[in-house]
């Protein structure tokens, strides 16, 4: 099975921010909408190189509770 997108689910969020970084720490993608997911392309729409990327998700729910999740995602071409 092939996943062509990296996305997250969120319901009842006041704020949402997803950042994806390459292995050198360069920001390649950022979104402030849970419905705008990463499709392996940079902010200019160019395909990113195959490899491992680091992501950070910051969110605040409707009760003003903050959370941060981070991890790695591997992009295959």
C-alpha positions as CSV (number, residue, x, y, z in Angstrom):
1,X,0.0,0.0,0.0
2,X,1.3,3.5,-0.9
3,X,0.5,6.5,1.3
4,X,0.8,9.6,-0.8
5,X,0.1,12.1,1.9
6,X,1.1,12.7,5.5
7,X,-1.8,14.1,7.5
8,X,-3.2,14.4,10.9
9,X,-6.7,14.4,12.4
10,X,-8.0,16.9,14.7
11,X,-11.4,17.9,15.9
12,X,-12.3,20.9,18.1
13,X,-9.0,22.6,17.7
14,X,-8.6,26.4,18.0
15,X,-5.1,26.4,16.6
16,X,-3.0,23.9,14.6
17,X,0.4,24.1,13.1
18,X,2.4,21.4,11.2
19,X,6.0,21.9,10.3
20,X,8.1,19.5,8.3
21,X,11.9,19.8,8.2
22,X,14.6,18.0,6.1
23,X,17.6,16.3,7.7
24,X,19.5,19.6,7.8
25,X,16.8,21.3,9.7
26,X,15.5,23.4,6.8
27,X,11.7,24.0,6.9
28,X,10.2,22.4,3.8
29,X,6.5,22.6,4.6
30,X,4.2,24.4,7.0
31,X,0.5,24.4,7.4
32,X,-1.9,26.0,9.9
33,X,-4.9,23.9,8.8
34,X,-5.5,20.3,9.8
35,X,-7.0,19.8,6.3
36,X,-3.9,21.0,4.5
37,X,-1.6,18.0,4.6
38,X,2.0,17.3,3.4
39,X,2.2,15.6,0.0
40,X,6.0,15.2,-0.2
41,X,6.5,18.7,-1.8
42,X,8.1,21.8,-0.5
43,X,6.2,25.1,-0.1
44,X,7.1,26.0,-3.8
45,X,5.3,22.8,-5.0
46,X,8.5,21.0,-5.9
47,X,8.9,17.3,-5.0
48,X,11.2,16.7,-2.0
49,X,14.0,14.2,-2.1
50,X,13.5,10.7,-0.8
51,X,14.6,10.5,2.8
52,X,13.6,11.0,6.4
53,X,11.9,14.2,7.5
54,X,11.2,15.5,11.0
55,X,7.8,16.9,11.9
56,X,6.4,19.0,14.7
57,X,2.7,19.5,15.4
58,X,1.5,22.2,17.8
59,X,-2.2,22.5,18.6
60,X,-4.6,24.1,21.1
61,X,-8.0,22.6,21.7
62,X,-11.2,24.5,22.5
63,X,-10.4,24.2,26.3
64,X,-7.1,26.0,25.7
65,X,-5.0,22.9,26.3
66,X,-1.8,22.9,24.4
67,X,-0.1,19.9,22.9
68,X,3.0,19.2,20.9
69,X,3.7,16.0,18.9
70,X,6.9,15.3,17.0
71,X,8.5,12.4,15.1
72,X,9.9,11.2,11.8
73,X,8.3,10.3,8.5
74,X,10.1,8.7,5.6
75,X,9.5,9.7,2.1
76,X,10.0,7.1,-0.7
77,X,10.0,7.9,-4.4
